[in-house]
Structures are given as structure tokens and as C-alpha cells.
Amino acid sequence: MRLRLVLGTELSAKNKIQAIGSLTVPVLRYSFGIVNWHQGELKKTRPENKETTTIHGQHHPKSDVDRLYVPRKEGGRGWMLLEAALAVEITKLVEYVDRKVRPTNTGCQNTPTQHRLSCVTDS
């Protein structure tokens, strides 16, 4: 819905991509730590994005879909890959929980096979 609203404006192509990055992607990124997203679900958005941009004249119907996600400096559109954004958000979430929940001086020894969050001390 937000993607269609942004693409329907009279902004330049570069400004539309920036608006998509600042208005539509954060809505999904907010849910990454809450909703259990699967990689397949995020990959399904690629053809939908191509179809929507083609309808609004921002992408040629026979152009490569991956071109949307190539950085602008390299000749692409510069869209953010949602799969990469998911990985970044989950990594930040785990680091935050490690830093806030588990104190550094607990004396707990985790083996490499144990999960990072398995050593939470009892108060």
C-alpha cells in the first residue's frame, strides 16, 4: 500500500527510491524482531515489487529484477534487500539482549554448541 502511494507521486526516480527506503521499509523492519519472518516470505516480495514498479512506469517489464537491489552507484535502483535487513535486525537484537540481559561477569562458560542466550543468571 505504501509502495503504491510513493510510486504514484510526481517525485523523481531517485527521490521515489529514497522515499520507499524511508517510508515503506521501516514498517517491515519494525516487525522483524516480533513476527517470525521466513526467507521465502521475503523473497516473494521481489516479484510483487517489480510488478508494482512496472505498473507505475519505474521499471521496464523485461528488465532484470535484481537490478532493483543493486546500489545506485553501480547502475541499479538502490533498494534494500529485505533478507539482508532481516539478518541485520536479528543480529542487532541478539547483541542487545546479550548486552542487557546477561552481565559480562557471570562466570558462565558456554561451549560453541550452546546457544548464546542460554546463559542467563538467576537473580
Stockholm file with secondary structure:
# STOCKHOLM 1.0

chainA/1-123         MRLRLVLGTELSAKNKIQAIGSLTVPVLRYSFGIVNWHQGELKKTRPENKETTTIHGQHHPKSDVDRLYVPRKEGGRGWMLLEAALAVEITKLVEYVDRKVRPTNTGCQNTPTQHRLSCVTDS
#=GR chainA/1-123 SS CHHHHHHTSCCCHHHHHHHHHHHTHHHHHHHTTTSCCCHHHHHTHHHHHHHHHHHTTSSCTTSCGGGGGSCGGGTSCCCCCHHHHHHHHHHHHHHHHHHHHSCTTSCCCCCTTSCGGGCCCCC
#=GC SS_cons         CHHHHHHTSCCCHHHHHHHHHHHTHHHHHHHTTTSCCCHHHHHTHHHHHHHHHHHTTSSCTTSCGGGGGSCGGGTSCCCCCHHHHHHHHHHHHHHHHHHHHSCTTSCCCCCTTSCGGGCCCCC
//
